[in-house]
Amino acid sequence: MCARASHLAGGLMLTGSGVQPVQAVFLLLLVFVAVFAGLARRLKVPYPILLVIAGLLLSFLPGMPRIGLDPNLVFLVFLPPLLYSAAWTLSWREFQRNFVSIAMLAVGLVLFTVLGLAMAAGSLLPGFDWRSAVLLGAVVAATDAIAATSIARRVGLPQRIADILEAESLVNDGTGLLALQFGLLMLMTGRTPSVVEGVGRLVFLTGGGVLIGLAMGAAVAWFERWVDDGPIEIVISILVPYATYLIGDRAHVSGVIAVIACSMYMSRKSPGYMSPQVRLQATAVWDALTFVLNGIVFVLIGLQLPYVMGQISGMSRMVLLEYGVGFSAMMIAVRMAWVYGETYIAYTVQRWVQKVEVEKPEPRRLFVIGWGGMRGVLSLAAAVSLPYVLPDGRMFPQRSMIIYLAFCLIVTTLVVQGLTLPWLIRRLGLSEPVRMKGEEQEARRVLLREALVHLDRKRSKNRDQSAMFGELIASYQQRLDAIPTEREERVQQSVDQVRRSDAILAVLHAEREALIRLRDEGQIDDEVLRTLQRELDLEESRVHTGWVVAY
């Protein structure tokens, strides 16, 4: 892996040594995450953005410990579970439908970025030769898998755009790291790989990663069928991304692609081997785990400012600011140019050359896809992993500037684009109200009809329980009749559903207060409280997901 191909800067660095300082830093980071994520919720700002801003502000505080970022910490600790969690929620059907768009962004745009910066070396990037520019392009080419989609889904971005942005950010993690490997090879050996070698290497890394990921997923899914224990399955689910990544890395293929393939496979198979109880437990654990890891990552990005600035000498702050702003604007323009250019070229070829009837590109959607290309911690870790010294013993002079430019692009895209994306989506009229999709409505109808058929069959076989089955049939029929079929009915149903949900939530709140009072008065023990509290929590989850049944 590229993180091992270099002399690494220290990990979590602060004055002193031993276990206690490390514990203090970890607890401090957790406090930052909890406090500023809570503040972000109150301010209705996506927490990744506020955590980055908080990290930047905290880095200026006197006495704040200097926390450096070890690439191994990112590649081996944070990256596998975050990739696994993000890939788990990807829709395989939508991935197939949008494969061309995803591939053109995750592969084509990475190549376009690297080649563009290589050609701009010396003119737009003073002091950079083309090899250094290739490294810079590889470092900043990959987008972040969390920030864009967390913001987009909050404001109701059309699902297709959200799917494309998320899948792109997952796949281009692999292609970006591959480009970095080639860049390091050229820098350290002075040899430029041929096109055939590059394509062959890409196929080997990607194909090998997919095969290892699928094999790992199949083995774990088979084993899981023999286990039905929440804690055991949760531990296994946490071990799987790390094991898959390390096996892929040891096999010299893409560990990133291996984790993504494994996660998508196991997500597809999970309904067959994971019980509802285990699924609820695993979801809760993984939600907390990914929140903590993401929070720490985004705070660490902001806290890198003193480290980044300490790497550069001989330039005034104003000149550095101009370089950072100019480079960030250039990279945003490069992405916009690719998104628009590639889309309209593909449309022209299909429409006028191949004579295929295709949907005309919508400029406002393309603009959001271009604007949603946010960078994250992977770019910074890749930059920090670059070598200090060249094979001939000379210092690598562009290393500090690459780290600085990558940091500027990360902050600019996360903060500026992240904060403006909700406004932009509303301004362009792309915001969609949260409502039941047509195919989801039909799926609910099918499920309820199947339930009615099953209950009617049971009633005919159990005449002595006819009254009970009759009540159940009436309840299910009522739920089936409540699914809207017309647009006007859908609006009224939405209003009624909100009112009914609010009433049920108020009842559940009163029940929780009564339950706690019984425990405090000594009438029930904590085990009874936890059992009944879980039932209330499950009922509330059904309310939030729309499965509100008649009492």
C-alpha positions as CSV (number, residue, x, y, z in Angstrom):
1,M,0.0,0.0,0.0
2,C,1.1,3.5,-0.6
3,A,1.1,4.3,3.1
4,R,3.9,1.7,3.5
5,A,5.9,3.1,0.6
6,S,7.1,6.1,2.4
7,H,8.7,7.4,5.6
8,L,5.7,8.2,7.7
9,A,5.1,11.2,9.9
10,G,4.2,10.3,13.4
11,G,0.7,9.3,14.4
12,L,-1.2,11.0,17.2
13,M,1.7,13.2,18.3
14,L,1.8,15.3,21.5
15,T,4.2,16.3,24.2
16,G,5.1,13.4,26.4
17,S,4.9,9.7,25.9
18,G,3.2,6.6,27.3
19,V,-0.4,5.4,27.4
20,Q,-1.9,8.3,29.4
21,P,-1.3,11.1,26.7
22,V,-2.8,8.8,24.0
23,Q,-5.9,8.2,26.2
24,A,-6.2,11.9,26.9
25,V,-6.1,12.7,23.2
26,F,-8.7,10.0,22.4
27,L,-11.0,11.3,25.1
28,L,-10.5,14.8,24.0
29,L,-11.5,13.9,20.4
30,L,-14.6,12.1,21.6
31,V,-15.6,15.2,23.6
32,F,-15.1,17.4,20.6
33,V,-17.2,15.0,18.4
34,A,-20.1,14.9,20.9
35,V,-20.2,18.6,21.6
36,F,-19.9,19.9,18.1
37,A,-22.0,17.2,16.5
38,G,-24.8,18.1,19.0
39,L,-24.3,21.8,18.2
40,A,-24.5,20.9,14.4
41,R,-27.8,19.2,15.1
42,R,-29.2,22.3,16.8
43,L,-27.9,24.6,14.1
44,K,-29.2,22.2,11.4
45,V,-25.8,22.0,9.8
46,P,-24.3,18.7,8.6
47,Y,-22.0,17.6,11.3
48,P,-18.9,16.9,9.1
49,I,-18.7,20.6,8.1
50,L,-19.0,21.9,11.7
51,L,-16.5,19.4,12.9
52,V,-13.9,20.5,10.4
53,I,-14.6,24.2,11.3
54,A,-14.3,23.3,15.0
55,G,-11.0,21.5,14.4
56,L,-9.7,24.6,12.6
57,L,-10.7,26.9,15.4
58,L,-9.4,24.6,18.1
59,S,-6.0,24.4,16.4
60,F,-5.5,28.1,17.2
61,L,-6.1,27.7,21.0
62,P,-3.0,28.1,23.1
63,G,-1.9,24.9,24.8
64,M,-3.9,22.7,22.3
65,P,-1.9,19.5,21.8
66,R,-0.5,19.0,18.4
67,I,-2.1,16.0,16.8
68,G,-0.4,14.8,13.7
69,L,-2.1,12.4,11.3
70,D,-0.4,9.0,10.6
71,P,-1.5,7.6,7.2
72,N,-1.5,4.1,8.7
73,L,-4.1,5.4,11.2
74,V,-6.4,6.3,8.2
75,F,-5.6,3.4,5.9
76,L,-5.7,0.6,8.5
77,V,-8.0,1.9,11.3
78,F,-10.5,4.3,9.8
79,L,-10.8,3.5,6.2
80,P,-12.0,-0.2,6.2
81,P,-15.0,0.1,8.5
82,L,-16.1,3.4,6.9
83,L,-15.9,2.0,3.4
84,Y,-17.7,-1.2,4.6
85,S,-20.5,0.8,6.2
86,A,-21.0,3.1,3.2
87,A,-20.9,0.3,0.7
88,W,-23.5,-1.7,2.7
89,T,-26.2,0.9,1.9
90,L,-25.4,1.0,-1.8
91,S,-28.2,-0.2,-4.1
92,W,-26.8,-2.9,-6.5
93,R,-29.6,-2.1,-8.9
94,E,-28.9,1.6,-9.0
95,F,-25.2,0.9,-9.2
96,Q,-25.8,-1.1,-12.3
97,R,-28.1,1.5,-13.8
98,N,-25.6,4.3,-13.2
99,F,-22.5,2.3,-13.9
100,V,-21.4,4.4,-16.9
101,S,-21.7,7.7,-15.0
102,I,-20.0,6.3,-12.0
103,A,-17.1,4.8,-14.0
104,M,-16.6,8.1,-15.9
105,L,-16.4,10.0,-12.6
106,A,-14.4,7.4,-10.6
107,V,-12.0,6.5,-13.4
108,G,-12.2,9.0,-16.1
109,L,-12.2,12.1,-13.9
110,V,-9.3,10.8,-11.8
111,L,-7.3,10.3,-15.0
112,F,-8.4,13.7,-16.3
113,T,-7.3,15.4,-13.1
114,V,-3.9,13.7,-13.0
115,L,-3.1,14.4,-16.7
116,G,-4.5,18.0,-16.4
117,L,-2.2,18.8,-13.5
118,A,0.8,17.1,-15.2
119,M,0.3,19.4,-18.2
120,A,-0.1,22.4,-15.9
121,A,3.2,21.7,-14.1
122,G,5.6,24.6,-14.2
123,S,3.1,27.2,-15.4
124,L,0.1,27.0,-13.0
125,L,2.2,25.1,-10.4
126,P,5.5,26.9,-10.0
127,G,8.3,24.6,-8.8
128,F,6.5,21.4,-9.8
129,D,7.8,19.1,-12.5
130,W,5.3,16.8,-14.2
131,R,6.1,13.9,-11.8
132,S,5.3,16.0,-8.8
133,A,2.2,17.3,-10.5
134,V,1.0,13.7,-11.1
135,L,1.4,12.9,-7.4
136,L,-0.6,16.0,-6.5
137,G,-3.3,15.0,-8.9
138,A,-3.4,11.5,-7.5
139,V,-3.6,12.9,-4.0
140,V,-6.6,15.2,-4.6
141,A,-8.5,13.1,-7.2
142,A,-10.6,11.0,-4.9
143,T,-13.8,12.5,-3.4
144,D,-15.1,11.9,0.1
145,A,-17.7,9.1,0.7
146,I,-19.5,10.7,3.6
147,A,-19.8,14.5,3.4
148,A,-21.6,15.0,0.1
149,T,-24.3,12.3,0.6
150,S,-24.9,13.2,4.2
151,I,-25.7,16.8,3.1
152,A,-27.5,15.8,-0.1
153,R,-29.9,13.4,1.7
154,R,-30.7,16.0,4.4
155,V,-32.2,18.4,1.8
156,G,-33.9,15.8,-0.3
157,L,-31.5,15.6,-3.3
158,P,-32.9,13.3,-6.0
159,Q,-31.9,9.7,-5.2
160,R,-30.1,9.1,-8.5
161,I,-27.7,12.0,-7.9
162,A,-27.1,10.9,-4.4
163,D,-26.4,7.3,-5.6
164,I,-23.9,8.6,-8.2
165,L,-22.0,10.8,-5.7
166,E,-21.8,8.0,-3.1
167,A,-20.8,5.3,-5.5
168,E,-18.2,7.6,-7.2
169,S,-16.6,8.4,-3.9
170,L,-16.3,4.8,-3.0
171,V,-14.9,3.5,-6.3
172,N,-12.5,6.4,-6.8
173,D,-10.9,5.7,-3.5
174,G,-9.4,2.7,-5.2
175,T,-8.5,4.4,-8.5
176,G,-7.1,7.4,-6.6
177,L,-4.8,5.2,-4.6
178,L,-3.8,3.3,-7.7
179,A,-2.9,6.6,-9.4
180,L,-0.8,7.4,-6.3
181,Q,1.0,4.1,-6.6
182,F,2.0,4.9,-10.2
183,G,3.0,8.4,-9.2
184,L,5.3,7.1,-6.4
185,L,6.7,4.5,-8.9
186,M,7.7,7.2,-11.3
187,L,9.1,9.5,-8.6
188,M,11.2,6.9,-6.9
189,T,12.4,5.0,-10.0
190,G,12.3,7.6,-12.7
191,R,10.5,5.1,-14.9
192,T,7.1,5.9,-16.6
193,P,4.8,2.9,-16.9
194,S,3.4,2.1,-20.4
195,V,-0.3,2.3,-21.2
196,V,-0.5,-1.5,-21.4
197,E,1.2,-1.8,-18.0
198,G,-1.1,0.7,-16.5
199,V,-4.3,-0.9,-17.9
200,G,-3.0,-4.3,-16.8
201,R,-2.2,-3.1,-13.3
202,L,-5.6,-1.5,-13.0
203,V,-7.4,-4.7,-14.1
204,F,-5.3,-6.8,-11.7
205,L,-5.8,-4.5,-8.7
206,T,-9.5,-4.0,-9.4
207,G,-10.4,-7.6,-10.5
208,G,-8.3,-9.2,-7.7
209,G,-9.9,-6.9,-5.2
210,V,-13.4,-7.9,-6.4
211,L,-12.6,-11.6,-6.3
212,I,-11.1,-11.4,-2.8
213,G,-14.0,-9.4,-1.5
214,L,-16.6,-11.8,-3.0
215,A,-14.8,-14.8,-1.6
216,M,-14.5,-13.3,1.8
217,G,-18.2,-12.2,1.8
218,A,-19.3,-15.7,0.6
219,A,-17.3,-17.4,3.4
220,V,-18.6,-15.1,6.1
221,A,-22.2,-15.3,4.9
222,W,-22.0,-19.1,4.9
223,F,-20.6,-19.1,8.5
224,E,-23.2,-16.6,9.7
225,R,-26.0,-19.0,8.8
226,W,-24.8,-21.2,11.7
227,V,-24.7,-18.3,14.2
228,D,-27.7,-16.4,15.6
229,D,-26.2,-14.4,18.4
230,G,-26.1,-10.6,18.3
231,P,-22.8,-9.9,20.1
232,I,-21.0,-12.6,18.1
233,E,-22.3,-11.5,14.7
234,I,-21.6,-7.8,15.6
235,V,-17.9,-8.7,16.4
236,I,-17.7,-10.7,13.2
237,S,-19.1,-7.7,11.2
238,I,-16.5,-5.4,12.7
239,L,-13.6,-7.9,11.9
240,V,-14.7,-8.5,8.3
241,P,-13.7,-5.1,6.8
242,Y,-10.3,-5.2,8.5
243,A,-9.6,-8.8,7.5
244,T,-10.7,-8.2,3.9
245,Y,-8.6,-5.1,3.6
246,L,-5.5,-6.7,5.0
247,I,-5.9,-9.9,2.9
248,G,-6.3,-7.7,-0.2
249,D,-3.3,-5.6,0.7
250,R,-1.2,-8.8,1.4
251,A,-2.3,-10.2,-2.0
252,H,-1.1,-6.9,-3.6
253,V,-4.5,-6.0,-5.0
254,S,-6.8,-3.2,-4.0
255,G,-7.9,-3.6,-0.4
256,V,-10.4,-0.7,-0.9
257,I,-12.1,-2.5,-3.8
258,A,-12.1,-5.8,-1.8
259,V,-13.9,-4.2,1.2
260,I,-16.5,-2.6,-1.1
261,A,-17.2,-5.8,-3.0
262,C,-17.4,-7.8,0.3
263,S,-19.8,-5.3,1.8
264,M,-22.1,-5.1,-1.2
265,Y,-22.2,-8.9,-1.4
266,M,-23.0,-9.4,2.3
267,S,-25.6,-6.6,2.3
268,R,-27.4,-8.5,-0.5
269,K,-27.2,-11.8,1.4
270,S,-27.9,-10.4,4.9
271,P,-31.7,-10.9,4.8
272,G,-31.1,-14.6,4.5
273,Y,-28.7,-15.1,7.4
274,M,-29.4,-12.2,9.8
275,S,-32.4,-12.3,12.1
276,P,-34.5,-9.2,12.8
277,Q,-33.2,-8.9,16.4
278,V,-29.5,-9.2,15.3
279,R,-30.2,-6.7,12.5
280,L,-31.5,-4.1,15.0
281,Q,-28.5,-4.6,17.3
282,A,-26.0,-4.5,14.5
283,T,-27.5,-1.4,13.0
284,A,-27.4,0.4,16.3
285,V,-23.7,-0.6,16.9
286,W,-22.6,0.3,13.4
287,D,-24.5,3.7,13.5
288,A,-22.5,4.6,16.6
289,L,-19.2,3.2,15.3
290,T,-19.4,5.1,12.0
291,F,-20.5,8.3,13.7
292,V,-17.5,8.2,16.1
293,L,-15.0,7.3,13.4
294,N,-16.3,9.9,11.0
295,G,-16.4,12.5,13.8
296,I,-12.8,11.9,14.8
297,V,-11.7,12.0,11.2
298,F,-13.3,15.3,10.5
299,V,-12.0,16.9,13.7
300,L,-8.6,15.6,12.9
301,I,-8.7,17.3,9.4
302,G,-9.3,20.7,11.1
303,L,-6.6,20.1,13.7
304,Q,-4.0,19.5,11.0
305,L,-3.6,23.2,10.3
306,P,-0.6,23.9,12.5
307,Y,1.1,20.7,11.2
308,V,0.4,21.8,7.6
309,M,1.6,25.3,8.1
310,G,4.7,24.1,9.9
311,Q,5.8,22.2,6.8
312,I,6.2,25.3,4.7
313,S,8.8,28.1,5.1
314,G,10.0,31.0,2.9
315,M,6.5,32.1,1.8
316,S,4.2,34.8,3.3
317,R,0.8,33.9,4.5
318,M,-0.8,36.0,1.8
319,V,1.0,34.2,-1.0
320,L,0.1,30.8,0.6
321,L,-3.5,31.9,0.8
322,E,-3.5,32.9,-2.9
323,Y,-2.0,29.5,-3.8
324,G,-4.6,27.6,-1.8
325,V,-7.6,29.6,-3.1
326,G,-6.4,29.5,-6.6
327,F,-5.7,25.8,-6.6
328,S,-9.0,24.9,-5.0
329,A,-10.9,27.0,-7.6
330,M,-8.9,25.3,-10.4
331,M,-9.8,21.8,-9.1
332,I,-13.5,22.7,-8.8
333,A,-13.4,24.1,-12.4
334,V,-11.7,20.9,-13.6
335,R,-14.5,18.7,-12.1
336,M,-17.2,21.0,-13.6
337,A,-15.6,20.9,-17.0
338,W,-15.3,17.1,-16.9
339,V,-18.9,16.5,-15.7
340,Y,-20.4,18.8,-18.4
341,G,-18.0,17.9,-21.2
342,E,-18.2,14.1,-20.8
343,T,-21.9,14.1,-20.3
344,Y,-22.7,16.2,-23.4
345,I,-20.2,14.4,-25.5
346,A,-21.7,11.0,-24.6
347,Y,-25.2,12.4,-25.3
348,T,-24.1,13.7,-28.7
349,V,-22.5,10.4,-29.7
350,Q,-25.5,8.3,-28.6
351,R,-28.0,10.7,-30.1
352,W,-26.5,11.6,-33.4
353,V,-23.9,8.9,-34.2
354,Q,-25.5,5.7,-32.7
355,K,-29.0,7.0,-33.3
356,V,-30.1,6.0,-29.8
357,E,-33.0,7.8,-28.1
358,V,-31.6,9.0,-24.8
359,E,-32.7,11.5,-22.2
360,K,-31.2,15.0,-22.7
361,P,-28.8,16.0,-19.9
362,E,-30.2,18.4,-17.4
363,P,-27.7,21.2,-16.7
364,R,-28.9,21.9,-13.1
365,R,-28.4,18.2,-12.2
366,L,-24.9,18.2,-13.7
367,F,-24.0,21.3,-11.8
368,V,-25.0,19.7,-8.5
369,I,-22.9,16.5,-9.4
370,G,-20.0,18.8,-10.1
371,W,-20.4,20.8,-7.0
372,G,-20.8,17.7,-4.8
373,G,-17.2,16.6,-5.4
374,M,-15.9,17.1,-1.8
375,R,-12.5,15.8,-0.7
376,G,-11.8,14.2,2.7
377,V,-9.3,12.6,5.0
378,L,-8.1,10.1,2.4
379,S,-6.5,12.9,0.3
380,L,-4.8,14.3,3.4
381,A,-3.5,10.9,4.5
382,A,-2.2,10.2,0.9
383,A,-0.4,13.5,1.0
384,V,1.2,12.9,4.4
385,S,2.3,9.4,3.2
386,L,4.6,10.9,0.5
387,P,8.3,10.4,1.0
388,Y,10.5,13.0,2.6
389,V,13.6,11.9,0.7
390,L,14.2,10.8,-2.9
391,P,16.3,7.8,-3.8
392,D,19.3,9.9,-4.6
393,G,19.3,11.4,-1.0
394,R,17.8,14.7,-1.9
395,M,14.8,16.1,0.0
396,F,11.5,15.9,-1.9
397,P,10.9,19.6,-2.2
398,Q,7.3,19.6,-3.3
399,R,6.0,17.4,-0.5
400,S,5.1,20.3,1.9
401,M,3.3,22.2,-0.9
402,I,1.3,19.1,-1.9
403,I,0.2,18.6,1.7
404,Y,-0.8,22.3,1.9
405,L,-2.7,22.3,-1.4
406,A,-4.5,19.1,-0.5
407,F,-5.5,20.6,2.9
408,C,-6.8,23.8,1.3
409,L,-8.9,21.8,-1.2
410,I,-10.3,19.6,1.6
411,V,-11.4,22.6,3.7
412,T,-12.7,24.6,0.7
413,T,-14.8,21.7,-0.7
414,L,-16.1,20.6,2.7
415,V,-16.9,24.0,4.1
416,V,-17.7,26.2,1.1
417,Q,-19.4,23.6,-1.1
418,G,-20.9,21.8,1.8
419,L,-22.5,24.8,3.3
420,T,-23.8,26.1,0.0
421,L,-25.0,22.7,-1.4
422,P,-28.4,22.8,0.5
423,W,-29.1,26.3,-0.7
424,L,-28.0,25.4,-4.2
425,I,-30.3,22.3,-4.3
426,R,-33.3,24.4,-3.2
427,R,-32.4,27.2,-5.6
428,L,-32.2,24.9,-8.6
429,G,-35.5,23.3,-7.6
430,L,-34.0,19.8,-7.1
431,S,-35.2,19.4,-3.5
432,E,-37.7,16.5,-3.2
433,P,-40.1,16.2,-0.3
434,V,-39.6,13.0,1.8
435,R,-42.4,10.7,0.6
436,M,-43.1,7.1,-0.1
437,K,-41.7,6.1,-3.5
438,G,-44.1,4.6,-6.1
439,E,-42.2,1.2,-6.0
440,E,-42.2,1.3,-2.2
441,Q,-46.0,1.8,-2.3
442,E,-46.4,-1.2,-4.6
443,A,-44.1,-3.3,-2.5
444,R,-46.2,-2.6,0.6
445,R,-49.4,-3.5,-1.3
446,V,-47.9,-6.8,-2.4
447,L,-46.7,-7.6,1.1
448,L,-50.1,-6.8,2.6
449,R,-52.0,-8.8,-0.1
450,E,-49.7,-11.8,0.6
451,A,-50.5,-11.4,4.3
452,L,-54.2,-11.3,3.7
453,V,-54.0,-14.4,1.5
454,H,-52.1,-16.2,4.2
455,L,-54.5,-15.1,7.0
456,D,-57.5,-16.1,5.0
457,R,-56.0,-19.5,4.3
458,K,-55.3,-19.9,8.1
459,R,-58.8,-18.9,9.0
460,S,-60.3,-21.5,6.7
461,K,-58.2,-24.2,8.3
462,N,-58.8,-23.1,11.9
463,R,-62.5,-22.5,12.3
464,D,-62.2,-22.4,16.1
465,Q,-60.0,-19.3,15.8
466,S,-62.0,-17.6,13.1
467,A,-62.7,-14.5,15.2
468,M,-59.0,-13.8,15.9
469,F,-58.1,-14.2,12.2
470,G,-61.0,-12.0,11.3
471,E,-59.6,-9.2,13.4
472,L,-56.2,-9.6,11.9
473,I,-57.6,-9.6,8.4
474,A,-59.6,-6.4,9.1
475,S,-56.4,-4.7,10.5
476,Y,-54.3,-5.7,7.4
477,Q,-57.1,-4.7,5.0
478,Q,-57.3,-1.3,6.7
479,R,-53.6,-0.8,6.2
480,L,-53.9,-1.9,2.6
481,D,-56.7,0.5,2.0
482,A,-54.7,3.3,3.6
483,I,-52.0,3.2,1.0
484,P,-52.6,6.1,-1.4
485,T,-53.2,5.5,-5.1
486,E,-53.8,9.0,-6.4
487,R,-51.8,12.2,-6.1
488,E,-54.5,14.1,-4.2
489,E,-55.0,11.2,-1.8
490,R,-51.3,11.0,-1.2
491,V,-51.1,14.6,0.0
492,Q,-54.1,14.2,2.4
493,Q,-52.7,10.8,3.6
494,S,-49.4,12.5,4.3
495,V,-51.0,15.2,6.5
496,D,-53.1,12.6,8.3
497,Q,-50.1,10.4,8.8
498,V,-48.1,13.2,10.3
499,R,-50.9,14.0,12.8
500,R,-51.4,10.3,13.7
501,S,-47.6,9.9,14.2
502,D,-47.4,12.9,16.4
503,A,-50.2,11.6,18.6
504,I,-48.6,8.2,18.9
505,L,-45.2,9.7,19.7
506,A,-46.8,11.7,22.5
507,V,-48.4,8.5,23.9
508,L,-45.1,6.7,23.8
509,H,-43.4,9.6,25.6
510,A,-46.0,9.4,28.4
511,E,-45.5,5.6,28.6
512,R,-41.8,6.0,29.0
513,E,-42.3,8.5,31.8
514,A,-44.6,6.1,33.6
515,L,-42.1,3.3,33.1
516,I,-39.3,5.3,34.6
517,R,-41.5,6.3,37.6
518,L,-42.3,2.6,38.3
519,R,-38.6,1.8,38.3
520,D,-37.8,4.8,40.6
521,E,-40.6,3.8,43.0
522,G,-39.1,0.3,43.2
523,Q,-42.2,-1.4,41.7
524,I,-40.1,-3.0,38.8
525,D,-36.5,-3.8,38.4
526,D,-34.1,-2.6,35.7
527,E,-34.4,-5.7,33.6
528,V,-38.2,-5.2,33.3
529,L,-37.5,-1.5,32.4
530,R,-35.1,-2.5,29.7
531,T,-37.5,-5.1,28.2
532,L,-40.5,-2.7,28.1
533,Q,-38.3,0.2,27.0
534,R,-37.1,-1.8,24.0
535,E,-40.7,-2.5,23.0
536,L,-41.5,1.2,23.1
537,D,-38.4,2.0,21.1
538,L,-39.3,-0.5,18.4
539,E,-42.8,0.9,18.3
540,E,-41.4,4.4,17.8
541,S,-39.2,3.2,15.0
542,R,-42.2,1.8,13.3
543,V,-43.9,5.2,13.6
544,H,-40.9,7.0,12.1
545,T,-40.8,4.6,9.1
546,G,-44.5,4.9,8.4
547,W,-45.6,1.5,9.8
548,V,-48.2,2.9,12.0
549,V,-50.9,0.4,12.9
550,A,-54.2,0.9,14.6
551,Y,-54.3,0.4,18.3
